[in-house]
Amino acid sequence: MNVGATLTPADAAARPWDILVVGAGPAGAAVAHRVAASGLRTLLVDRSAFPRHKVCGGCLSARTLELLDRVAPGADVRSLGGVSFDRLYVAAGARCAELRLPAGLALSRHRLDAALLRAAIDGGAHFLPRQRAALGAATASGREVTLHGGARGVRVRAAAVVDASGLASAMVGAAAPRGLSRRARIGCAAILPKSVPDYAPGAIHMAVGRSGYVGLVRLEDGSLNVAAALDARAVRQRTPGGLVAGILREAGLAPVEGLAEAPWSGTPRLRHRPLRCAGERLFALGDAAGYVEPFTGEGIGWALRAADALAPLLERAARAWTPQLARSWSSLQGRERTRAQRACRALAGLLRRPWLVHGALRVLELRPELGTPLVRRVQAGGGHEEAAWP
């Protein structure tokens, strides 16, 4: 699904905007859809053309699918040909346990993101691809952003700006430095052809080793999505393909041909939270507002829930800006991030200790039902689904 620009940079600079959203991933596309559908003049920009590949496990949990039906019904994600899954296999030290999951969907990000973007455009948002955004000054009437898509930049102004540009965001960094865990990992992913054997569809396969953990899942075209969170020090010493092959071998899972030759994509080190996630006429959203380490498809769900919660604040910001809007968003994001990270950070800590995982798997092999509460808690973000949002 190709999604092109709906106007030129010059036209964008000439128009007044209520909301400017930087980053057209799930969080950015969802919030642009919401505010455009409410009648606000909305511009959505991204540094990439669409469709495009993203480092991601490719999984949508059952809760995320419910959110998509509510937040972006026009995307019709269930019709995109994804592969249903309902099991999680966790392996470490040659032990493996099977955990049951509420039915989710494995779907490539290039297809998902393009569908969400198309739904936002159909809902009234305007889109500009291949634009790098630099945050400008805040004034009494709006916030300036300079877009660079060619030799010359253009300056646009909006009543409020949403930074949904991800982990590598320079916009939030310009407004407030972000915290980086000393043990932060690096995310990486590769798509291998469907001719690669083993790893049947219908399940997420996870391998845990000393250098990180790896998830494998079949996508809608039969290809194998391999995503990993790897220790930064290990990545400096070996290639991602070599590290992933070593983790699979250490966990006792089947080897995957072509890992060394695969075209790997990577992320910056995975930051857990910014010092702030809002400023003068500026709101951070999605990974730009704090990364929560997902395991079975929760990450996109958190982004969608946050986009749904931010939309009413943006509608108020478009009418009249007050500093209380930034304080409200910082408070909401802080509570949600803490709630969402609680279970996932505990699980991430467990996965850093393969010997402990090995012991837990010995128990789960005999009593797999004991893993169900943990899976439910992780997929719920550590608490009741709507508890943090008004």
Secondary structure, 3 states (H helix, E strand, C coil): CCECCCCCHHHHHHCCEEEEEECCCHHHHHHHHHHHHCCCCEEEECCCCECCCCCCCCEECHHHHHHHHHHCHHHCHHHCCCEEEEEEEEEECCEEEEEEEEEEEECCHHHHHHHHHHHHHHCCCEEECCCEEEEEEECCCCEEEEEECCCCEEEEEEEEEEECCCCCCCHHHHHCCEECCCCCEEEEEEEECCCCCCCCCCEEEEEEECCEEEEEEECCCCCEEEEEEEEHHHHHHCCHHHHHHHHHHHHCCCCCCCCCCCCCEEEEECCCEECCCEECCEEECHHHHCCCCCCCCCHHHHHHHHHHHHHHHHHHHHHCCCHHHHHHHHHHHHHHHHHHHHHHHHHHHHHCCHHHHHHHHHHHHHCHHHHHHHHHHHHCCCCCCCCCCC
